[in-house]
């Protein structure tokens, strides 16, 4: 049998293979996300399905808080509508005295049991939950990007080790792995068998060691690159979803199915805190060498980003409509309504920016989260309105006559 070079496994990988990037540890939420994604392993769109299930589970978990907040908000909105005549009267009476108007409004609200803070506390808790999940989700996205790359590296290096044979008779342990009795040799007969008519065995055997090494290196490289392509084809269905090639990158024409090195390096930096180091650029380009089509194919067309922004606008619009009285009457000059209109514009744009820079998986999360919120809000608002109607609505108490100052202003 024709062997070449006494090597340890690390020597072989260093000579023919590439190095993986450092991995990262997941936090408990990240592990829960990973567990959900693993449920869909082998299915087309596994990542998208995992995100949808994760979002539904999370929203259901915080649903009691959402129900309490929305019921409270709707009740207070109905109470505010009932108080509208009195508050509009106060607006006219104290048009030139904002502080007095606020004082009188607080007296009127207190007399009728109206407490705007009560609905805010559950919303704040939900916001904190969202921020924690957002952080963990972003971390998992970077983790998954590194994991997929390292699996491609494993496929690349694995194709190298196919041609390695253990040399049990070897007694020279100096070049062997520490703690190992056996070393390994590269089996040239395997190369000759695989190359077939492309390689003349007699001519190959007549070459010196360096020349043989050059031939073998070229052959291993070609096969290793092809092994990566095979791994990609076998596993791409999990990260695909409709028109999107890779759910871990934005649904954008500015991104590709397989990113260039600078984009990938950004993911590495976010995951492991490494800055501008480009020491693995050659390895990355080598591993993805045969994925040229994917490197030049758009990862998406902004569809999920536009949909996320549009649904967020719709949610904000419905919330504003349901709190119309509060927005118009919470300030003497109606400035609060203008502020809320700006918030209706700013919030969707802000989340749109998140979707633009983060993964398509995050966009799916935002869309499902918003749809869940829209449906639950409409249902809760309808139920509360019906119950109030059956109970005869709400009664509103007056806080008394206007002050002397108010009469003068009038």
N, C-alpha and C positions, 0 to 999 in steps of 0.2 A: 504494500500500500504506500502511495506516494505522499509523505507528510512534509509540511513546511513549517519551520520555526517552532521552537519550544516557547510557549506563551502561557500566561495566566489569563483568566477571563477578562480582567481589567485591562491587560495589555491588548487583547483582541479588540475590545470596545474602543480603547483609545486610538488604535490604529485604523479601524474601519468605521466605528460607530460615532454617535453624537451624544452629548450630555443632556439630560433632562433639566428643566428649570426647577428651582426649589418649590416644594409644595407648601400648602398652608393648612392650618387646623381650623375646623368649623366650630362656631359657637353652638350652644344647644338649639337655637332657632334654626341655624344653618343645617344642623343634623336632621332636624325635623323636616325641613324643606327637601333635603337629599333623600330622606326616607320616602316621602311622597312621590318624588320623581322616579325613584327606583321601582315603584309600583307599576309604572307604565313602560318599563324597559322592554324593548322589542317592538313597541307600537309606533306607527307613524305619528309624528307630532307629539312625541312623548313629553317634551319640555312644555309645550303649550298646554297639553292636558294637565300636567302637573301643576302649572301655574294656576289654571282655572280651579282645580280642586283645592289647592292651597288657599286661594283667595276666598272661596266659598266657605271653607272651614274656619278661616280667621274671622270673616264677617259674621258667621253664625255664632262664633264664640263671644264676640262683643255685641251681639244683637240686643241683649237685654239693655245695655247702656244706650244703644241707638234708639230703641223703642221708647225708653224713658225720656230721652232728650227730645225726640220728635213729638211725642205726645204732649210733653210740657210746652214745647215751642208752639204747637198748634193750638193748645188751650189758651196760651197767653196771647196768641194772635187773635183768636176769637174774642177774648176779653178786651183787647186793645180796640177792636172794631166797635165793641159796645161802648167803650169809653171815648170813641172818636168825637162825638158832639161836644162833650165837655172839654176835651183836649184842644179841639179847634177853637173853642171859645177862649181857652187859656192862651192859645197862640196869639189871638187878636188882642187880648187884654195886656199881655206882657211882651208884645212885639219888640219893645225897646229895652227889655230887661231880661236877658237870657238866664241869669242866675236865679231870678225870682221864678221864671217859668219852670226851670228844672226843679226848684224846691216844691212848687205847687204840683207838678207832675208826679214827683216822688210821693207826696202826700196822698194824691188821688190813687196811685198804684198801690200804695201800702194799705189804704182803706179797702181796696178790692182784692187784696191778696195776690197782687201781681209782683212776681219776683223774677226779673230777667236773668239773674245769676244762676238760678236753679237749673235752667236748661243748658247753661254753658259748661258746668262741671263735667257731666258725662262726655260732652264734645271734646273737652280738653284731655280727658283720659283716652278717648279714641285717637286723638291726635298724637299723644305720646306713644300709644301702641303702634300707630302708623310709622312714626319716625324710627322706632326700634326695629320694626319689620323691614322698613326701607333700607336701613343700614345693613341688616343681616342679609337681605335679598341681594343688595349690591355686592356684598362680600362673597356670597355664594356664586354670583355671576362670574366674578373674577376667578374664583376657585375652579368653576367648571371649565373656564377657558384654559387655565393651566393644566387641568386634568386631561382634557381632550388632547392638548399638545403633547403632554407626556406619554399618553397612550400611542400617539403617532410615533414618538421617539422609540417607544418599546417595540412597535411594529418594525421600525427601521432597524434597530439593533438586533431584533429577533431574527431577521432575515440573514444577518451576519453569522449568528451562532449556529445556523443550520449546517454550516460547513465546518464546524469544529468537532473534533473527536478527542475523547479523553485518552490519555496515554498512561495506562495503568502501570506499565513497566518502568516508567521514568523514575530515577532515583535522585536526580538533580533537583533539589527543592528550593534552591536559591531564587529561581525565577517564578516559583509557584505562589499561589495565594497563601497568606499567613494562616497557619493552622490547617492547611490542606496537604495531604500526602501526594496527591496526583496533580499533574499539569495537563495542559491541553495543546493540541496541535491542529493547524489548519490542514484539512484533507484535500489535496489537489486533485485527487481522483474524482471527487465530487464536482469540482469545477469543470473538469474535462467532460464528465458525463452530462452536465447541464449545458455546456456550450456546444456539444455535439460537433457538427460539421464546421462550426465557426472556429474551432480550435484544434489544431493538429497536435496530438498528444506527444508525438516524437519531437516535433519542433519545440513545444513548450518545455519538455524535459531537458532539452539541450541548453536552455537558457540558464544564466546564473541566478543566484538567489534574488538579487535586486531587480532583475528583469522580470522574474516570476512574480515578485511582489507587486510590481507595477501593473501587470496583467490582472492579477487577482483583485487588486484594489479597484480597478476600473469595473470589473465584472460585479463585484460585491456592491458597489455604489449604484449601478444600474438596477440591480434587483432590489436593493433596499429602498430606493425611490419608488419603485413599483409596488413594494409592500405597503408603503404609506398610502398610495392611491387606493389599493384594495381595502385597507382599513377604513379610509374615508368613505368609500362607496358602501361598505357594509354598515356603517354607523351614521351616515348623514341623515337618514330618515328621522332619527330622534330629534335632531335640532332643526329640521325643516318644518315649515307650517305654511301651506298655501304658496304664496309668492315669495316667502322669506326663506333664505338659504341657511341662515344661522341665527337662532333665537337669542344668542348671547351677545349679538351686536345690534345696533339700531336698525329699524325698518327704514332705511335711507339709501338714496343713490350715492351718498358720500361714503358709504361703507361697502365692502365687498364680502362675498361669502366666506372667503379665506382672507383675512386681513394682511396688509403689508406689515413689515417688521415694526415700524414706528407705532402703528395702532396696537399691535400685539404687545409691544414693550410697555405701552401705557397701562394695559391690563395687568401686566406683571408688576409694574411699579405700584399700582393701587392695591394689589394683593399682598405683596411682601415688603412694600416700603422701599424698594430700590429705585433710585433716581435715574440718572442718565446713562447708566452702564449699558454698553452694547456688546458685551463680551460674547454673548450667545447669538449675535446676528448671523454669523456664517452658518452656525448649526441650524438656525431657524430657516434660513433660505435653502439650505441643503434638504432639510426634512420636507419642505413644501415645494421642492423644485418642480415636480411633475404636476402640481396643482395650478398650473398657469391659467386654465380656463376659469376656475373658481376665483382666482385672484383678480380677474378682470370682469367678473359678473356682479352686477348690483345686488346688494343684500336685500333691498326692498325699494318701495316707491312712496314712502311717507304716509301710507294708508293708515296704519295703526296710530301714528302721531296725530294726524288730522282727526281721526275718529275719537281719540282720547280727548283732544281739545274741544271738539264739538259736543261730546257728551257732558263734559265738565261745564261748558257754557249752559247747556240745557238744565243741568242740575242747579247751577247758581240762579238761573232764571226762575225756576220753579220755587226755590227757596225764597227768593226775593218777593215773588208774587204771594206766597203764603204768609209773608211777614210785611206786607205792604203798609199796613197801618202803623206798625212799630217803626218802620223806616221813615215814614212821612211825619210822624208825630213825636219822635224822640228828641227832636231839636226844634226850637221856636221858628227857625227860618228854613227848615227842611234840608239843611246841609247834610244830615245823616243819610238821607236818601241818595244824595249825590255821591257820598263816600262809598256807599254800598254798591252803587252802579259801577264805580271804578274797581271795586273789589271783584265784581262779577267779571270784569275784563282781565284784571291782573292775575287772579287765581288760575284760570284755565291756561293762560299763557305761561305762567310759572311751571305748571305741571307739564305743559307741552315742551318746555325747555328740558325738563328732566327726561322726558321720553326721547327727545332728540339726542341727548348725550349718553343716556343709559341704554340698556338692552331692549330689544323687542319684547322680551319676556316681561320686563317692567311695564311696557305699554299695555300688554295683555292684562297684567295685574290691575292697572289703572282703569281699564275699560270695564272689566268684570266688577271691580270695586264700585265704580260709579253707577253701573247698571243695577247692581244690587241695592245701592243707596236710593236710586230713583224709584225703583219698584216699591221698596219698603216705605219710602216717604209718601208716595201716592196712596198706598193702602192705608197707612196709619192716619194720614190727613182725612181720608174719606170716613174711616171708622169714628174718629174723634168728632167730626162734623155731624155725623148721623146721631151719635150719642148725645151731643149737645142739643140737637134739634128735638130729640125725644124727651129730653129733660127740661125743655122750655128755655134753653139757652142759659145765659148768665145774667144775673142782676148786678147793676152798677150802682154804687153808692156815691153820693156827692160829698165833697169835703167841706161844704159850707159856702157862705157868701164870699165874694171877692173882698180883698182888703181895701182900705181907703185909698191906698196908693194906686191900686188897680183901677178904682173908680176915676181917679184923676187922669190916669193914662187913657182910659176909655174915652 
